[in-house]
Amino acid sequence: MADQHQHRIVLVEDDYDVAEMLLLYFQSQGYEVHHADTGGGGVELARSILPHVILLDVMLPDMDGYDTCIALREKSLTRYIPILFLTQRDERAAKVKGLELGADDYVTKPFDVDELRLRVQGTIRRATRENLHEARTGLPTGQLIESEIQRRVGQSFSQVRFRIQDYYPYTDMYGFVAGYDVLYHAGSMIQRILVEMGTPDDFAGIQGDDFVVLTDSQHVNEIQETIRAKFNESVKAFYNFADVTRGGLLVNPNTDDEELVPFMTLKLIQPQAN
């Protein structure tokens, strides 16, 4: 069975001692933490990791945290990731500037790590509660998807929707927690493939049970087939050995209703050109 997912943090901090302390602390709290020591590196890392939250230092060697925040907010894949600024500054004007640029919170050094952890938890929880990020996957949902579609009105882009076939027989057998792990895996995989094959302004979200992809790429068919193929192969890791050996789920065994339900697959739903 695949491991349960962790909340992902991207830490952008050039002070080695602070970075090491935060890495060790948040890892000990069960977070998956990735570190960059420059603003540019943080933007690239956020785009490839697609974390649940970004901890962003203001004073960085290449470009400051404000410019880094702007760069993150300019692209669809990173536009909605919550950002918490970390800084030595305590002037009100500096805090206001960060919040005006789209930061979600502002923590002044020196800070208490337990308080910072609570702020990280609160930021992730708030994004979910306000229907900005879907709880099972961490993907943008609701109004954020509609906003991205409206932002592209008048432009040439493709909207592709995927749904996991035979998902509910799986959750009936393995439970909803295992099912959530499958959804999380699918969402993360879709994001990674968009980073590798799509354009910088591509977007991934979830609406109900449908994964929504908005892409400007001219290779949309190749992208959607890669997504489907990789999911259909990797999903076998979420089944136990007996099910993998028999080639699917055995439902109602030793009865007249016995049925072999195939492995989950990713089905293409309503592909649209806009």
N, C-alpha and C positions, 0 to 999 in steps of 0.2 A: 504493500500500500504506500502511496505517496505521503510525505511528511506534511503536517499541517503548516499553513503559511504563517509568516510573521509580518508585522507591520515594518515597512521599509523606511529608513531615514537616510537622506543624503546630508552630510555635514560638510559645509564649506568654511574652512577655518585654516589660516596659515600659521597660527601659533601651535607648535608641535605639542607642548605640554597640555594645553587646553584640549586639543584634538584627541590626544591619547586618552586623557581622562574621560572625555565624553564617549569615545568609542568603547572603552572598557565598561563604563557604567551602563550605557544603553544596551550593550550586548548582554550584560548580566541580567538585565530586565526583560530579556527575550526579544529584543528588536534586532532586525537585520540592518547593520549600519555600513554605509559606504562613504569614503572620505575623499575630498578634493581640497587642495591648498591654494587654488586660484579661482577667480570668478569664472573664467573661460572653461576651466576644467569642471567646475561645478555645473555649468549649463550643459555640457556634454554628458556628464555623469547622470544628471537628472533626466535627460532625454533618453538615455539608454536604460536606466534603472526604473524610472517612473515611480518615485517613492510616494508614500502617503503624506510625508511632510519634509520640508527642507529647513535645516538650521543654517542660517546664513550670516556670517560675520560681515560687518560693514567695512572694516579696514582690510583690504586685500592687496596683494602686490601688483596685479595687472590692471584690474578695474575694480572700483569699489562695489560694495554690496548693493547700492542703489542701481547702478548700471546693470549689475547681474540680475537684479529683480526685474528690471525693464526687459532684459533679454529673455528671461523666463516667461514673462507675461505676453511677449509678442508672438509666441508659437503655440498652436492649439494643443499639442501633446503635453506641454508643461504649464499652460495658462491657468489651470485650475488647481494646481498642487499648492496646498497651504504652505506659507513661508513664515518662519519665525526669525526675526533679526536678532543677532547677538552682537553687542557692541560695548565699548568702554564709555561711550558718550551717554550723558544723562540729560542733555539739553532737550527741552520740550520741542524745539523746532526740528531737531534731528528725528525724534520719534514721529512727529506729524508727517515729515517727508516720507519716511518709510511706509507709514500707513496709507498715505495718499498714492503711493506707487503700487499698492495692492498687497502689502504684507498683512498677515493675519494677526500677528502679535509682535511684541518688542520686549526683549529681555536685556537688562543692563548688567554688564560684568562689574564686579564679581557676583555670581548668582549661585543660589542654592540648587544643587542638581536634582534634589527631590521635587522642588518647586518647578524646575524646568520640565521634569518628567510629567508632572501633573498638567502643565500647560500643553505639552505635546499630546497627551491623552485627550485633553479637552478640545484641542483643535481638530483632531481626527473625529472625535465624537460629534462635535458641532457640525462639521461638514456632512456627516451622515444624517444627523437629526434634521438639518435644514433641507434635506433632499437634494444636496449638491453632489454627494458621492454615495453610491450604492453600498450597503453594509457588507454584502457577501463578497464583493470583488474589489471595492475601493475605486471603481471606475466612475467618471462623471455620469450623471443621470438627470432625469426630469428636465428642468428649465435650461440646464447647461447644454443639453443636446439640442433643444429647440433654438437656443441662442446661436449655437454654432451653425446650424442649418440656415437660420435667417441671415447670419453674417456673410454667408456665401451666395445669397440671392443675387442673380445677375452674373455669377461666375460659372465657369465650367468645372464641375466636380462630379464625382460618383459617390452615391450612397449605397452601401452594401450592408445587408443584415444577415446574421447567422443565428441559428438556434440549435441547441443540442438535442439531437434525436435520441429517444429512449432514455432520457434523463430521469424521468419519474419512476420507471421500473427499477432503475439503479438505486434511487433514494429509498424506495420501498424496502429494498433488500439490505442496503448498507447504512441507511440512516441519513438525515439531512446534514449532519456535520460533514460526512464524507462527500455529500453532494455539493456543499459549499466549497469544499477544497477543489472539486472539479471545475466549478464556475470560476474560482480564483485563478486556477491554472490556465483556463481558456482565455480569460481576460489578459493575464500577463503575457501569454504567448502571442496574442494578437498585437499587443503593444510592441513587443520586441520585433515582430516581423515588419510592422509599419516603420519602425526606426531603421531597419536594415534595408527595406525595399521601397519604402514610400518617399514622400516629400517632407520637408521640415514643418509644413503646416497641416499635416494629416491629423486626424482625431479619432479616438476610440471611446465609446461609452456603452452603457447598458440600459435598456428600457424594457421593464418586465423581464421576460426570459430571452429577449433578443439582444445580441451584441450588435452595436451600430458602428460602422466604419465610414468616415468621410475622407475621401482622398482626392488629391489633385493629380495623382500619378496617371500617366498614359498606359501603365502596365497593370491596370486594375484586375484584369482577368488572371494574370500570373500571381498577383498578390493574394487574391481570394482562393485560388487553388492551392497555393502554398500553405495558407492558414488552415484550410480543410485537411490537407494531407498530413501536416505535422500534428494537428490535434488527433486525427483518427489513428495515428500510429502511437502517439505518446499516451493516450488515454488508457491504454491497457495496463499501465503502471498503477492504476487506481482499482484494479480488480485483484482478488486473491488468486493463488496458484491454481486452485481447482477450476475456477471460472475461466482463467486464461487457457487451461489445458482443454476444456470442453468447448471453448470458442464462444462463450456467452453466459448469460444468467439462466439457470434452470428454475423456472417458475412453476409452482404447484406440482412438485415432483410426485410420481407414483399415483397420479390421478388422471381422470379423463381430460382434465384441462392442462396437463403438463405442456410446457412450452419453453423453447430455448430462445430467449431474447438476445439479439446480437449486441455486440459492444456499442457503446455510444458513438455517434458520429456527429460531425458538424454539418448542418444542412443550410444551404443557401436559401434565404427568404427575401423575396421582393427586391432584387437588385435594381437600382434606379440610376439612370443618368440624368444629371441636372444641368 
